Amino acid sequence: MINTENAVVLLIDMQGKLAQKVVGSEELHQNVAQLLRGCQHFDIPVVWVEQLPEKLGATTPALADLMPDNTPIAKHTFSAFAEPQVEQVLNSLNRKQVILCGIETHVCVYQTACDLLRHHYHVHLVTDATSSCQPAHYQSGITMMQQHGAWVTVVEALLFEWQQHAGGPDFKAFLSLIK
């Protein structure tokens, strides 16, 4: 199971026109936003990357606004982990469960997952917080990651894993995350 002390979210390339063109863009944005609010609630760090931001544009403002104390890391590689600054940040956090979300599932998310797995991270793909421009590419990306050893989850299941119990002082606030 994914626990709050060992987890980090890696948000990949939710930017520019591409973020609006992927399959299910509106639902994708809602799910990523829900995941980011969950990170705030459970104090899970978020590492945020943008592919060629000078060409592809910035992260969708509604998502960027959910990370006011965070700065995106620009990347020129398809794999986020191949960007030295990302590897440094992940190493400094000393958390081995990396939760992936973003676009495109079959390219940047997939290559990131493969690099993370090679470096002995436990990779968890949030399937309802990832997408591609074509449904077949999205599904192929998920299948390829699973074949390499990545786990799959969805936002709501992940939030319940972090919560672990029904009750306590934070439970009411937790419920507002999933409604």
Buried (B, 14 or more C-beta within 10 A) or exposed (E): EBEBEBBBBBBBBBBBEBBEEBBEBEEBBBBBBBBBBBBEBBEBBBBBBBBEBEEBBBBBEEBBEBBEEBEBBEBEBBBBBBBEEBBEBBEEBEBBBBBBBBBBBBBBBBBBBBBBBEEEBBBBBBBBBBBBBEEEBBBBBBEBBEEBEBBBBBBBEBBBBBBEEEEEEEEEEBEEBEE
